[in-house]
Amino acid sequence: MSVQYARAIVNPAAGGRSIYREWPWISKRMIDKGLLFDYVYTEGAGHATKLARAAANADYRYLIAVGGDGTVNEVVNGILNSSGSHDTILGIVSAGTTCSFARSIGILCGGRSNSLAE
């Protein structure tokens, strides 16, 4: 049975540390929209992969990558290298420096200007 709330994997260094400053605001918007989640901060390169793999293996159905392109890449790799990859749904809150991936698929980028804004 999968966990029915989300795990947000937050890279506080993304966007020139803007995620660190903006996370309280971003998480409040997510809560205001009705999302049930817990979160963990990454601690360096490769950590988001380990966190995502562990969360997917622990039956989290929803994972949210909060950061830039590198964070998204690591979370995707963690999901794909888990035993739960076929049941895991990825969400993205994109706020990196360039947001190339997010822009290429039409996701707004950057802290208070992202799609969670009112």
N, CA, C and O atoms as CSV, one atom per row, in Angstrom:
chain,resi,resn,atom,element,x,y,z
A,1,MET,N,N,0.843,-1.183,0.000
A,1,MET,CA,C,0.000,0.000,0.000
A,1,MET,C,C,0.889,1.248,0.000
A,1,MET,O,O,1.811,1.350,0.809
A,2,SER,N,N,0.622,2.172,-0.883
A,2,SER,CA,C,1.471,3.355,-1.009
A,2,SER,C,C,1.034,4.455,-0.038
A,2,SER,O,O,-0.136,4.551,0.332
A,3,VAL,N,N,2.003,5.281,0.361
A,3,VAL,CA,C,1.733,6.414,1.226
A,3,VAL,C,C,0.986,7.455,0.397
A,3,VAL,O,O,1.435,7.818,-0.690
A,4,GLN,N,N,-0.141,7.935,0.896
A,4,GLN,CA,C,-0.996,8.813,0.107
A,4,GLN,C,C,-0.684,10.296,0.247
A,4,GLN,O,O,-1.413,11.126,-0.295
A,5,TYR,N,N,0.364,10.643,0.951
A,5,TYR,CA,C,0.803,12.030,0.935
A,5,TYR,C,C,2.164,12.072,0.270
A,5,TYR,O,O,2.792,11.041,0.031
A,6,ALA,N,N,2.598,13.264,-0.019
A,6,ALA,CA,C,3.811,13.438,-0.826
A,6,ALA,C,C,5.044,13.613,0.048
A,6,ALA,O,O,4.957,14.011,1.209
A,7,ARG,N,N,6.194,13.306,-0.541
A,7,ARG,CA,C,7.493,13.633,0.050
A,7,ARG,C,C,8.120,14.672,-0.869
A,7,ARG,O,O,8.372,14.399,-2.043
A,8,ALA,N,N,8.372,15.862,-0.337
A,8,ALA,CA,C,9.077,16.901,-1.079
A,8,ALA,C,C,10.563,16.766,-0.776
A,8,ALA,O,O,10.969,16.705,0.385
A,9,ILE,N,N,11.356,16.722,-1.816
A,9,ILE,CA,C,12.811,16.675,-1.693
A,9,ILE,C,C,13.305,18.062,-2.096
A,9,ILE,O,O,13.259,18.441,-3.266
A,10,VAL,N,N,13.776,18.808,-1.099
A,10,VAL,CA,C,14.054,20.230,-1.248
A,10,VAL,C,C,15.558,20.466,-1.280
A,10,VAL,O,O,16.278,20.084,-0.358
A,11,ASN,N,N,16.023,21.102,-2.354
A,11,ASN,CA,C,17.430,21.479,-2.458
A,11,ASN,C,C,17.570,22.939,-2.028
A,11,ASN,O,O,17.296,23.841,-2.820
A,12,PRO,N,N,17.994,23.186,-0.782
A,12,PRO,CA,C,18.061,24.565,-0.299
A,12,PRO,C,C,19.116,25.419,-1.003
A,12,PRO,O,O,19.075,26.646,-0.900
A,13,ALA,N,N,20.051,24.801,-1.711
A,13,ALA,CA,C,21.088,25.551,-2.417
A,13,ALA,C,C,20.658,25.975,-3.822
A,13,ALA,O,O,21.354,26.756,-4.471
A,14,ALA,N,N,19.524,25.470,-4.293
A,14,ALA,CA,C,19.090,25.765,-5.662
A,14,ALA,C,C,18.764,27.246,-5.832
A,14,ALA,O,O,18.346,27.927,-4.895
A,15,GLY,N,N,18.968,27.712,-7.046
A,15,GLY,CA,C,18.655,29.096,-7.377
A,15,GLY,C,C,19.445,30.097,-6.565
A,15,GLY,O,O,18.916,31.119,-6.128
A,16,GLY,N,N,20.721,29.793,-6.368
A,16,GLY,CA,C,21.557,30.691,-5.576
A,16,GLY,C,C,21.069,30.805,-4.138
A,16,GLY,O,O,21.111,31.881,-3.541
A,17,ARG,N,N,20.609,29.688,-3.592
A,17,ARG,CA,C,20.055,29.559,-2.235
A,17,ARG,C,C,18.690,30.220,-2.078
A,17,ARG,O,O,18.222,30.413,-0.956
A,18,SER,N,N,18.049,30.569,-3.194
A,18,SER,CA,C,16.719,31.168,-3.094
A,18,SER,C,C,15.704,30.179,-2.527
A,18,SER,O,O,14.761,30.587,-1.848
A,19,ILE,N,N,15.881,28.894,-2.793
A,19,ILE,CA,C,14.959,27.901,-2.241
A,19,ILE,C,C,15.032,27.909,-0.713
A,19,ILE,O,O,14.005,27.796,-0.044
A,20,TYR,N,N,16.219,28.040,-0.169
A,20,TYR,CA,C,16.364,28.108,1.285
A,20,TYR,C,C,15.532,29.256,1.857
A,20,TYR,O,O,14.849,29.101,2.870
A,21,ARG,N,N,15.602,30.399,1.196
A,21,ARG,CA,C,14.859,31.578,1.669
A,21,ARG,C,C,13.366,31.462,1.386
A,21,ARG,O,O,12.550,31.921,2.185
A,22,GLU,N,N,13.004,30.859,0.268
A,22,GLU,CA,C,11.617,30.821,-0.183
A,22,GLU,C,C,10.839,29.584,0.302
A,22,GLU,O,O,9.613,29.563,0.190
A,23,TRP,N,N,11.512,28.560,0.834
A,23,TRP,CA,C,10.809,27.324,1.193
A,23,TRP,C,C,9.626,27.549,2.136
A,23,TRP,O,O,8.578,26.942,1.921
A,24,PRO,N,N,9.738,28.389,3.167
A,24,PRO,CA,C,8.556,28.599,4.016
A,24,PRO,C,C,7.348,29.122,3.215
A,24,PRO,O,O,6.218,28.690,3.441
A,25,TRP,N,N,7.592,30.033,2.300
A,25,TRP,CA,C,6.513,30.575,1.471
A,25,TRP,C,C,5.985,29.514,0.512
A,25,TRP,O,O,4.773,29.357,0.369
A,26,ILE,N,N,6.886,28.787,-0.144
A,26,ILE,CA,C,6.474,27.743,-1.089
A,26,ILE,C,C,5.675,26.664,-0.368
A,26,ILE,O,O,4.613,26.262,-0.844
A,27,SER,N,N,6.172,26.189,0.778
A,27,SER,CA,C,5.471,25.119,1.484
A,27,SER,C,C,4.101,25.588,1.957
A,27,SER,O,O,3.149,24.807,1.945
A,28,LYS,N,N,3.981,26.837,2.370
A,28,LYS,CA,C,2.667,27.358,2.774
A,28,LYS,C,C,1.699,27.361,1.599
A,28,LYS,O,O,0.527,27.020,1.763
A,29,ARG,N,N,2.172,27.742,0.417
A,29,ARG,CA,C,1.299,27.721,-0.773
A,29,ARG,C,C,0.845,26.281,-1.061
A,29,ARG,O,O,-0.313,26.051,-1.410
A,30,MET,N,N,1.751,25.328,-0.914
A,30,MET,CA,C,1.400,23.927,-1.155
A,30,MET,C,C,0.337,23.457,-0.160
A,30,MET,O,O,-0.616,22.775,-0.536
A,31,ILE,N,N,0.506,23.822,1.095
A,31,ILE,CA,C,-0.472,23.468,2.130
A,31,ILE,C,C,-1.807,24.151,1.839
A,31,ILE,O,O,-2.862,23.525,1.942
A,32,ASP,N,N,-1.761,25.435,1.477
A,32,ASP,CA,C,-2.989,26.177,1.160
A,32,ASP,C,C,-3.752,25.554,-0.007
A,32,ASP,O,O,-4.977,25.653,-0.079
A,33,LYS,N,N,-3.022,24.913,-0.920
A,33,LYS,CA,C,-3.659,24.245,-2.063
A,33,LYS,C,C,-4.184,22.853,-1.699
A,33,LYS,O,O,-4.777,22.168,-2.533
A,34,GLY,N,N,-3.961,22.445,-0.455
A,34,GLY,CA,C,-4.502,21.171,0.011
A,34,GLY,C,C,-3.578,19.980,-0.096
A,34,GLY,O,O,-4.007,18.843,0.099
A,35,LEU,N,N,-2.318,20.220,-0.402
A,35,LEU,CA,C,-1.374,19.114,-0.543
A,35,LEU,C,C,-0.889,18.658,0.828
A,35,LEU,O,O,-0.463,19.474,1.645
A,36,LEU,N,N,-0.954,17.369,1.072
A,36,LEU,CA,C,-0.419,16.773,2.293
A,36,LEU,C,C,0.965,16.241,1.968
A,36,LEU,O,O,1.124,15.441,1.046
A,37,PHE,N,N,1.972,16.683,2.724
A,37,PHE,CA,C,3.337,16.291,2.406
A,37,PHE,C,C,4.230,16.413,3.625
A,37,PHE,O,O,3.912,17.108,4.590
A,38,ASP,N,N,5.352,15.721,3.555
A,38,ASP,CA,C,6.463,15.980,4.451
A,38,ASP,C,C,7.638,16.342,3.558
A,38,ASP,O,O,7.539,16.234,2.336
A,39,TYR,N,N,8.740,16.765,4.143
A,39,TYR,CA,C,9.858,17.170,3.305
A,39,TYR,C,C,11.182,16.852,3.971
A,39,TYR,O,O,11.288,16.699,5.187
A,40,VAL,N,N,12.190,16.761,3.108
A,40,VAL,CA,C,13.568,16.584,3.548
A,40,VAL,C,C,14.442,17.508,2.705
A,40,VAL,O,O,14.160,17.755,1.533
A,41,TYR,N,N,15.511,18.014,3.328
A,41,TYR,CA,C,16.477,18.845,2.613
A,41,TYR,C,C,17.612,17.975,2.091
A,41,TYR,O,O,18.035,17.023,2.747
A,42,THR,N,N,18.091,18.311,0.921
A,42,THR,CA,C,19.293,17.663,0.413
A,42,THR,C,C,20.504,18.284,1.089
A,42,THR,O,O,20.463,19.417,1.569
A,43,GLU,N,N,21.592,17.503,1.114
A,43,GLU,CA,C,22.807,17.959,1.793
A,43,GLU,C,C,24.022,18.034,0.875
A,43,GLU,O,O,25.135,18.277,1.342
A,44,GLY,N,N,23.823,17.829,-0.414
A,44,GLY,CA,C,24.934,17.901,-1.348
A,44,GLY,C,C,24.645,17.089,-2.592
A,44,GLY,O,O,23.582,16.483,-2.734
A,45,ALA,N,N,25.607,17.091,-3.482
A,45,ALA,CA,C,25.467,16.381,-4.765
A,45,ALA,C,C,25.172,14.900,-4.535
A,45,ALA,O,O,25.831,14.243,-3.729
A,46,GLY,N,N,24.186,14.390,-5.245
A,46,GLY,CA,C,23.823,12.981,-5.172
A,46,GLY,C,C,22.839,12.635,-4.067
A,46,GLY,O,O,22.263,11.547,-4.070
A,47,HIS,N,N,22.641,13.537,-3.131
A,47,HIS,CA,C,21.771,13.235,-1.995
A,47,HIS,C,C,20.305,13.119,-2.404
A,47,HIS,O,O,19.584,12.282,-1.862
A,48,ALA,N,N,19.850,13.941,-3.350
A,48,ALA,CA,C,18.458,13.864,-3.797
A,48,ALA,C,C,18.165,12.502,-4.419
A,48,ALA,O,O,17.056,11.985,-4.279
A,49,THR,N,N,19.145,11.917,-5.102
A,49,THR,CA,C,18.962,10.578,-5.677
A,49,THR,C,C,18.713,9.564,-4.565
A,49,THR,O,O,17.795,8.748,-4.649
A,50,LYS,N,N,19.534,9.624,-3.530
A,50,LYS,CA,C,19.376,8.688,-2.409
A,50,LYS,C,C,18.053,8.901,-1.693
A,50,LYS,O,O,17.378,7.935,-1.336
A,51,LEU,N,N,17.678,10.152,-1.482
A,51,LEU,CA,C,16.417,10.438,-0.804
A,51,LEU,C,C,15.217,9.965,-1.619
A,51,LEU,O,O,14.269,9.405,-1.068
A,52,ALA,N,N,15.260,10.189,-2.928
A,52,ALA,CA,C,14.151,9.777,-3.795
A,52,ALA,C,C,14.041,8.257,-3.859
A,52,ALA,O,O,12.940,7.710,-3.785
A,53,ARG,N,N,15.153,7.587,-3.992
A,53,ARG,CA,C,15.139,6.119,-4.025
A,53,ARG,C,C,14.559,5.570,-2.719
A,53,ARG,O,O,13.716,4.673,-2.736
A,54,ALA,N,N,15.011,6.110,-1.598
A,54,ALA,CA,C,14.509,5.648,-0.297
A,54,ALA,C,C,13.012,5.913,-0.153
A,54,ALA,O,O,12.277,5.063,0.350
A,55,ALA,N,N,12.555,7.089,-0.594
A,55,ALA,CA,C,11.131,7.414,-0.487
A,55,ALA,C,C,10.286,6.496,-1.373
A,55,ALA,O,O,9.254,5.988,-0.934
A,56,ALA,N,N,10.717,6.284,-2.608
A,56,ALA,CA,C,9.979,5.388,-3.510
A,56,ALA,C,C,9.979,3.958,-2.974
A,56,ALA,O,O,8.969,3.261,-3.073
A,57,ASN,N,N,11.090,3.520,-2.416
A,57,ASN,CA,C,11.158,2.183,-1.824
A,57,ASN,C,C,10.292,2.074,-0.571
A,57,ASN,O,O,9.864,0.981,-0.199
A,58,ALA,N,N,10.036,3.213,0.079
A,58,ALA,CA,C,9.198,3.237,1.279
A,58,ALA,C,C,7.728,3.444,0.922
A,58,ALA,O,O,6.911,3.735,1.796
A,59,ASP,N,N,7.394,3.298,-0.340
A,59,ASP,CA,C,6.019,3.379,-0.835
A,59,ASP,C,C,5.408,4.770,-0.869
A,59,ASP,O,O,4.185,4.904,-0.845
A,60,TYR,N,N,6.246,5.823,-0.925
A,60,TYR,CA,C,5.680,7.133,-1.221
A,60,TYR,C,C,5.223,7.095,-2.662
A,60,TYR,O,O,6.004,6.748,-3.548
A,61,ARG,N,N,3.990,7.439,-2.912
A,61,ARG,CA,C,3.485,7.441,-4.283
A,61,ARG,C,C,3.820,8.740,-5.004
A,61,ARG,O,O,3.985,8.756,-6.224
A,62,TYR,N,N,3.919,9.830,-4.245
A,62,TYR,CA,C,4.143,11.151,-4.833
A,62,TYR,C,C,5.451,11.733,-4.314
A,62,TYR,O,O,5.653,11.847,-3.105
A,63,LEU,N,N,6.336,12.100,-5.233
A,63,LEU,CA,C,7.575,12.782,-4.874
A,63,LEU,C,C,7.606,14.121,-5.588
A,63,LEU,O,O,7.245,14.225,-6.760
A,64,ILE,N,N,8.042,15.143,-4.866
A,64,ILE,CA,C,8.107,16.489,-5.429
A,64,ILE,C,C,9.556,16.960,-5.368
A,64,ILE,O,O,10.140,17.057,-4.288
A,65,ALA,N,N,10.123,17.248,-6.519
A,65,ALA,CA,C,11.475,17.804,-6.598
A,65,ALA,C,C,11.356,19.320,-6.481
A,65,ALA,O,O,10.716,19.964,-7.313
A,66,VAL,N,N,11.970,19.885,-5.451
A,66,VAL,CA,C,11.934,21.331,-5.233
A,66,VAL,C,C,13.353,21.850,-5.409
A,66,VAL,O,O,14.199,21.690,-4.529
A,67,GLY,N,N,13.605,22.471,-6.552
A,67,GLY,CA,C,14.944,22.951,-6.856
A,67,GLY,C,C,15.085,23.177,-8.346
A,67,GLY,O,O,14.113,23.462,-9.045
A,68,GLY,N,N,16.302,23.046,-8.812
A,68,GLY,CA,C,16.589,23.286,-10.217
A,68,GLY,C,C,16.692,22.015,-11.032
A,68,GLY,O,O,16.272,20.942,-10.599
A,69,ASP,N,N,17.260,22.156,-12.223
A,69,ASP,CA,C,17.389,21.034,-13.151
A,69,ASP,C,C,18.159,19.869,-12.534
A,69,ASP,O,O,17.792,18.711,-12.735
A,70,GLY,N,N,19.213,20.161,-11.792
A,70,GLY,CA,C,19.998,19.102,-11.175
A,70,GLY,C,C,19.206,18.329,-10.140
A,70,GLY,O,O,19.334,17.109,-10.038
A,71,THR,N,N,18.392,19.028,-9.377
A,71,THR,CA,C,17.548,18.370,-8.379
A,71,THR,C,C,16.545,17.460,-9.060
A,71,THR,O,O,16.356,16.316,-8.644
A,72,VAL,N,N,15.900,17.962,-10.108
A,72,VAL,CA,C,14.937,17.145,-10.856
A,72,VAL,C,C,15.629,15.905,-11.400
A,72,VAL,O,O,15.100,14.800,-11.282
A,73,ASN,N,N,16.805,16.073,-11.995
A,73,ASN,CA,C,17.561,14.956,-12.550
A,73,ASN,C,C,17.852,13.910,-11.473
A,73,ASN,O,O,17.653,12.715,-11.694
A,74,GLU,N,N,18.318,14.358,-10.318
A,74,GLU,CA,C,18.644,13.416,-9.249
A,74,GLU,C,C,17.395,12.696,-8.734
A,74,GLU,O,O,17.438,11.489,-8.495
A,75,VAL,N,N,16.298,13.412,-8.562
A,75,VAL,CA,C,15.071,12.776,-8.072
A,75,VAL,C,C,14.571,11.743,-9.080
A,75,VAL,O,O,14.172,10.643,-8.696
A,76,VAL,N,N,14.590,12.089,-10.356
A,76,VAL,CA,C,14.177,11.131,-11.395
A,76,VAL,C,C,15.041,9.881,-11.341
A,76,VAL,O,O,14.524,8.765,-11.398
A,77,ASN,N,N,16.351,10.057,-11.231
A,77,ASN,CA,C,17.238,8.896,-11.166
A,77,ASN,C,C,16.980,8.056,-9.922
A,77,ASN,O,O,17.046,6.829,-9.981
A,78,GLY,N,N,16.690,8.695,-8.811
A,78,GLY,CA,C,16.360,7.951,-7.604
A,78,GLY,C,C,15.098,7.134,-7.771
A,78,GLY,O,O,15.036,5.981,-7.345
A,79,ILE,N,N,14.083,7.733,-8.396
A,79,ILE,CA,C,12.827,7.011,-8.646
A,79,ILE,C,C,13.078,5.824,-9.567
A,79,ILE,O,O,12.636,4.710,-9.290
A,80,LEU,N,N,13.792,6.069,-10.665
A,80,LEU,CA,C,14.016,5.007,-11.650
A,80,LEU,C,C,14.871,3.869,-11.110
A,80,LEU,O,O,14.802,2.750,-11.619
A,81,ASN,N,N,15.665,4.136,-10.097
A,81,ASN,CA,C,16.504,3.099,-9.497
A,81,ASN,C,C,15.893,2.534,-8.216
A,81,ASN,O,O,16.606,1.986,-7.375
A,82,SER,N,N,14.590,2.667,-8.070
A,82,SER,CA,C,13.904,2.148,-6.888
A,82,SER,C,C,13.008,0.974,-7.278
A,82,SER,O,O,12.746,0.730,-8.456
A,83,SER,N,N,12.555,0.270,-6.275
A,83,SER,CA,C,11.615,-0.819,-6.532
A,83,SER,C,C,10.203,-0.298,-6.756
A,83,SER,O,O,9.335,-1.047,-7.205
A,84,GLY,N,N,9.957,0.990,-6.447
A,84,GLY,CA,C,8.619,1.550,-6.584
A,84,GLY,C,C,8.445,2.458,-7.779
A,84,GLY,O,O,7.478,3.217,-7.833
A,85,SER,N,N,9.349,2.404,-8.736
A,85,SER,CA,C,9.315,3.367,-9.841
A,85,SER,C,C,8.036,3.308,-10.661
A,85,SER,O,O,7.604,4.333,-11.188
A,86,HIS,N,N,7.428,2.158,-10.781
A,86,HIS,CA,C,6.227,2.036,-11.610
A,86,HIS,C,C,5.001,2.685,-10.962
A,86,HIS,O,O,4.009,2.929,-11.648
A,87,ASP,N,N,5.048,2.968,-9.664
A,87,ASP,CA,C,3.903,3.562,-8.967
A,87,ASP,C,C,4.151,4.989,-8.497
A,87,ASP,O,O,3.285,5.572,-7.845
A,88,THR,N,N,5.293,5.562,-8.804
A,88,THR,CA,C,5.654,6.867,-8.265
A,88,THR,C,C,5.339,7.978,-9.260
A,88,THR,O,O,5.657,7.883,-10.445
A,89,ILE,N,N,4.707,9.030,-8.752
A,89,ILE,CA,C,4.355,10.197,-9.559
A,89,ILE,C,C,5.256,11.352,-9.135
A,89,ILE,O,O,5.401,11.632,-7.945
A,90,LEU,N,N,5.857,12.019,-10.117
A,90,LEU,CA,C,6.788,13.118,-9.874
A,90,LEU,C,C,6.102,14.458,-10.043
A,90,LEU,O,O,5.414,14.698,-11.035
A,91,GLY,N,N,6.295,15.326,-9.069
A,91,GLY,CA,C,5.894,16.719,-9.161
A,91,GLY,C,C,7.142,17.582,-9.147
A,91,GLY,O,O,8.183,17.158,-8.645
A,92,ILE,N,N,7.051,18.776,-9.688
A,92,ILE,CA,C,8.218,19.660,-9.759
A,92,ILE,C,C,7.823,21.059,-9.312
A,92,ILE,O,O,6.859,21.638,-9.814
A,93,VAL,N,N,8.585,21.594,-8.359
A,93,VAL,CA,C,8.541,23.016,-8.045
A,93,VAL,C,C,9.906,23.527,-8.472
A,93,VAL,O,O,10.907,23.323,-7.784
A,94,SER,N,N,9.928,24.189,-9.610
A,94,SER,CA,C,11.187,24.562,-10.238
A,94,SER,C,C,11.590,25.976,-9.860
A,94,SER,O,O,10.848,26.932,-10.086
A,95,ALA,N,N,12.783,26.091,-9.279
A,95,ALA,CA,C,13.276,27.415,-8.895
A,95,ALA,C,C,14.792,27.447,-8.922
A,95,ALA,O,O,15.426,28.020,-8.036
A,96,GLY,N,N,15.362,26.839,-9.927
A,96,GLY,CA,C,16.811,26.856,-10.057
A,96,GLY,C,C,17.291,28.129,-10.714
A,96,GLY,O,O,16.538,29.092,-10.857
A,97,THR,N,N,18.543,28.129,-11.110
A,97,THR,CA,C,19.137,29.316,-11.712
A,97,THR,C,C,18.670,29.506,-13.150
A,97,THR,O,O,18.300,30.616,-13.531
A,98,THR,N,N,18.679,28.442,-13.957
A,98,THR,CA,C,18.285,28.568,-15.364
A,98,THR,C,C,16.939,27.936,-15.680
A,98,THR,O,O,16.265,28.383,-16.608
A,99,CYS,N,N,16.531,26.927,-14.954
A,99,CYS,CA,C,15.229,26.268,-15.135
A,99,CYS,C,C,15.018,25.760,-16.556
A,99,CYS,O,O,13.902,25.817,-17.073
A,100,SER,N,N,16.062,25.270,-17.183
A,100,SER,CA,C,15.956,24.816,-18.571
A,100,SER,C,C,14.921,23.720,-18.747
A,100,SER,O,O,14.095,23.792,-19.657
A,101,PHE,N,N,14.950,22.709,-17.894
A,101,PHE,CA,C,13.982,21.614,-18.013
A,101,PHE,C,C,12.565,22.126,-17.821
A,101,PHE,O,O,11.682,21.835,-18.628
A,102,ALA,N,N,12.348,22.878,-16.769
A,102,ALA,CA,C,10.999,23.384,-16.484
A,102,ALA,C,C,10.470,24.229,-17.642
A,102,ALA,O,O,9.323,24.065,-18.059
A,103,ARG,N,N,11.291,25.116,-18.151
A,103,ARG,CA,C,10.860,25.956,-19.268
A,103,ARG,C,C,10.546,25.112,-20.511
A,103,ARG,O,O,9.629,25.429,-21.269
A,104,SER,N,N,11.312,24.042,-20.707
A,104,SER,CA,C,11.090,23.220,-21.902
A,104,SER,C,C,9.763,22.469,-21.857
A,104,SER,O,O,9.241,22.084,-22.903
A,105,ILE,N,N,9.212,22.256,-20.670
A,105,ILE,CA,C,7.921,21.571,-20.583
A,105,ILE,C,C,6.795,22.499,-20.121
A,105,ILE,O,O,5.692,22.042,-19.820
A,106,GLY,N,N,7.080,23.808,-20.066
A,106,GLY,CA,C,6.053,24.795,-19.792
A,106,GLY,C,C,5.729,25.020,-18.326
A,106,GLY,O,O,4.644,25.508,-18.008
A,107,ILE,N,N,6.655,24.673,-17.414
A,107,ILE,CA,C,6.453,24.958,-15.994
A,107,ILE,C,C,7.064,26.315,-15.692
A,107,ILE,O,O,8.194,26.602,-16.088
A,108,LEU,N,N,6.310,27.145,-14.990
A,108,LEU,CA,C,6.854,28.439,-14.573
A,108,LEU,C,C,7.975,28.210,-13.581
A,108,LEU,O,O,7.999,27.191,-12.891
A,109,CYS,N,N,8.893,29.139,-13.507
A,109,CYS,CA,C,10.076,28.958,-12.698
A,109,CYS,C,C,10.281,30.113,-11.745
A,109,CYS,O,O,10.020,31.272,-12.068
A,110,GLY,N,N,10.757,29.766,-10.560
A,110,GLY,CA,C,11.255,30.773,-9.648
A,110,GLY,C,C,10.348,31.162,-8.521
A,110,GLY,O,O,9.382,31.900,-8.717
A,111,GLY,N,N,10.645,30.676,-7.344
A,111,GLY,CA,C,10.039,31.087,-6.086
A,111,GLY,C,C,8.631,31.630,-6.170
A,111,GLY,O,O,7.705,30.907,-6.539
A,112,ARG,N,N,8.460,32.888,-5.833
A,112,ARG,CA,C,7.129,33.485,-5.723
A,112,ARG,C,C,6.434,33.657,-7.072
A,112,ARG,O,O,5.242,33.964,-7.106
A,113,SER,N,N,7.143,33.468,-8.176
A,113,SER,CA,C,6.509,33.604,-9.483
A,113,SER,C,C,6.108,32.246,-10.056
A,113,SER,O,O,5.688,32.164,-11.211
A,114,ASN,N,N,6.234,31.179,-9.260
A,114,ASN,CA,C,5.902,29.858,-9.805
A,114,ASN,C,C,4.404,29.628,-9.853
A,114,ASN,O,O,3.628,30.505,-9.472
A,115,SER,N,N,3.995,28.474,-10.310
A,115,SER,CA,C,2.583,28.189,-10.534
A,115,SER,C,C,1.781,28.053,-9.250
A,115,SER,O,O,0.558,27.930,-9.318
A,116,LEU,N,N,2.421,28.070,-8.073
A,116,LEU,CA,C,1.681,28.004,-6.820
A,116,LEU,C,C,1.224,29.383,-6.369
A,116,LEU,O,O,0.475,29.509,-5.401
A,117,ALA,N,N,1.677,30.416,-7.075
A,117,ALA,CA,C,1.289,31.773,-6.695
A,117,ALA,C,C,-0.191,31.985,-6.921
A,117,ALA,O,O,-0.799,31.375,-7.800
A,118,GLU,N,N,-0.756,32.856,-6.114
A,118,GLU,CA,C,-2.185,33.132,-6.238
A,118,GLU,C,C,-2.451,34.219,-7.248
A,118,GLU,O,O,-3.606,34.578,-7.478
